[in-house]
Amino acid sequence: MIYRTAERFKAMDDVGNVYHISKMVEQVKPAPTYDDPNPPQRDGLAKLVLNNGVAVNYVDENTFETLSGAILKRI
Protein backbone atom coordinates (compact mmCIF):
# COMPACT_ATOMS: atom_id res chain seq x y z
CA MET A 1 0.00 0.00 0.00
CA ILE A 2 1.12 3.51 -0.73
CA TYR A 3 0.39 6.31 1.73
CA ARG A 4 0.75 10.05 1.37
CA THR A 5 0.93 12.62 4.15
CA ALA A 6 -2.27 14.65 4.10
CA GLU A 7 -1.73 16.77 7.20
CA ARG A 8 0.80 17.32 9.98
CA PHE A 9 0.20 18.94 13.34
CA LYS A 10 1.42 19.04 16.94
CA ALA A 11 -0.26 17.74 20.07
CA MET A 12 0.65 17.92 23.76
CA ASP A 13 0.00 15.51 26.63
CA ASP A 14 -0.96 16.54 30.18
CA VAL A 15 2.72 16.51 31.29
CA GLY A 16 3.74 18.99 28.57
CA ASN A 17 5.46 16.65 26.10
CA VAL A 18 4.93 17.73 22.49
CA TYR A 19 4.26 15.13 19.78
CA HIS A 20 4.18 15.48 16.01
CA ILE A 21 1.24 13.67 14.41
CA SER A 22 0.90 12.90 10.70
CA LYS A 23 -2.35 12.00 8.99
CA MET A 24 -1.47 9.36 6.41
CA VAL A 25 -3.97 8.66 3.61
CA GLU A 26 -3.92 5.40 1.67
CA GLN A 27 -3.73 5.83 -2.10
CA VAL A 28 -6.12 3.47 -3.90
CA LYS A 29 -5.82 2.59 -7.58
CA PRO A 30 -9.28 1.51 -8.85
CA ALA A 31 -9.52 -1.40 -11.26
CA PRO A 32 -9.78 -0.45 -14.93
CA THR A 33 -13.19 -0.62 -16.59
CA TYR A 34 -14.37 -0.52 -20.18
CA ASP A 35 -15.42 3.14 -19.78
CA ASP A 36 -12.25 4.19 -17.95
CA PRO A 37 -9.25 1.96 -18.75
CA ASN A 38 -6.86 4.10 -16.68
CA PRO A 39 -8.72 5.53 -13.64
CA PRO A 40 -6.87 8.03 -11.41
CA GLN A 41 -5.75 7.18 -7.89
CA ARG A 42 -8.14 8.09 -5.08
CA ASP A 43 -7.84 8.60 -1.35
CA GLY A 44 -8.75 5.60 0.78
CA LEU A 45 -8.60 5.10 4.51
CA ALA A 46 -6.65 7.50 6.72
CA LYS A 47 -4.59 6.75 9.80
CA LEU A 48 -2.80 8.89 12.36
CA VAL A 49 0.77 8.14 13.39
CA LEU A 50 3.28 9.78 15.73
CA ASN A 51 6.71 10.78 14.44
CA ASN A 52 8.07 7.46 15.84
CA GLY A 53 5.53 5.43 13.85
CA VAL A 54 3.12 4.59 16.70
CA ALA A 55 -0.56 4.69 15.77
CA VAL A 56 -2.87 7.28 17.34
CA ASN A 57 -6.67 7.04 17.70
CA TYR A 58 -9.18 9.86 17.29
CA VAL A 59 -11.22 10.81 20.37
CA ASP A 60 -12.56 13.96 18.73
CA GLU A 61 -11.22 16.56 16.30
CA ASN A 62 -8.74 18.05 18.81
CA THR A 63 -8.16 15.08 21.15
CA PHE A 64 -6.24 11.89 20.41
CA GLU A 65 -5.24 8.78 22.34
CA THR A 66 -2.02 6.79 21.97
CA LEU A 67 -1.97 3.01 22.24
CA SER A 68 -0.50 3.35 25.75
CA GLY A 69 -3.57 5.37 26.82
CA ALA A 70 -1.99 8.85 26.88
CA ILE A 71 -4.41 11.62 25.91
CA LEU A 72 -3.04 14.27 23.53
CA LYS A 73 -4.59 17.67 22.76
CA ARG A 74 -3.96 19.50 19.50
CA ILE A 75 -1.94 22.71 19.88
C-alpha positions as CSV (number, residue, x, y, z in Angstrom):
1,M,0.0,0.0,0.0
2,I,1.1,3.5,-0.7
3,Y,0.4,6.3,1.7
4,R,0.7,10.1,1.4
5,T,0.9,12.6,4.1
6,A,-2.3,14.7,4.1
7,E,-1.7,16.8,7.2
8,R,0.8,17.3,10.0
9,F,0.2,18.9,13.3
10,K,1.4,19.0,16.9
11,A,-0.3,17.7,20.1
12,M,0.6,17.9,23.8
13,D,0.0,15.5,26.6
14,D,-1.0,16.5,30.2
15,V,2.7,16.5,31.3
16,G,3.7,19.0,28.6
17,N,5.5,16.6,26.1
18,V,4.9,17.7,22.5
19,Y,4.3,15.1,19.8
20,H,4.2,15.5,16.0
21,I,1.2,13.7,14.4
22,S,0.9,12.9,10.7
23,K,-2.3,12.0,9.0
24,M,-1.5,9.4,6.4
25,V,-4.0,8.7,3.6
26,E,-3.9,5.4,1.7
27,Q,-3.7,5.8,-2.1
28,V,-6.1,3.5,-3.9
29,K,-5.8,2.6,-7.6
30,P,-9.3,1.5,-8.8
31,A,-9.5,-1.4,-11.3
32,P,-9.8,-0.4,-14.9
33,T,-13.2,-0.6,-16.6
34,Y,-14.4,-0.5,-20.2
35,D,-15.4,3.1,-19.8
36,D,-12.2,4.2,-17.9
37,P,-9.3,2.0,-18.8
38,N,-6.9,4.1,-16.7
39,P,-8.7,5.5,-13.6
40,P,-6.9,8.0,-11.4
41,Q,-5.7,7.2,-7.9
42,R,-8.1,8.1,-5.1
43,D,-7.8,8.6,-1.4
44,G,-8.7,5.6,0.8
45,L,-8.6,5.1,4.5
46,A,-6.6,7.5,6.7
47,K,-4.6,6.7,9.8
48,L,-2.8,8.9,12.4
49,V,0.8,8.1,13.4
50,L,3.3,9.8,15.7
51,N,6.7,10.8,14.4
52,N,8.1,7.5,15.8
53,G,5.5,5.4,13.9
54,V,3.1,4.6,16.7
55,A,-0.6,4.7,15.8
56,V,-2.9,7.3,17.3
57,N,-6.7,7.0,17.7
58,Y,-9.2,9.9,17.3
59,V,-11.2,10.8,20.4
60,D,-12.6,14.0,18.7
61,E,-11.2,16.6,16.3
62,N,-8.7,18.0,18.8
63,T,-8.2,15.1,21.1
64,F,-6.2,11.9,20.4
65,E,-5.2,8.8,22.3
66,T,-2.0,6.8,22.0
67,L,-2.0,3.0,22.2
68,S,-0.5,3.3,25.7
69,G,-3.6,5.4,26.8
70,A,-2.0,8.9,26.9
71,I,-4.4,11.6,25.9
72,L,-3.0,14.3,23.5
73,K,-4.6,17.7,22.8
74,R,-4.0,19.5,19.5
75,I,-1.9,22.7,19.9
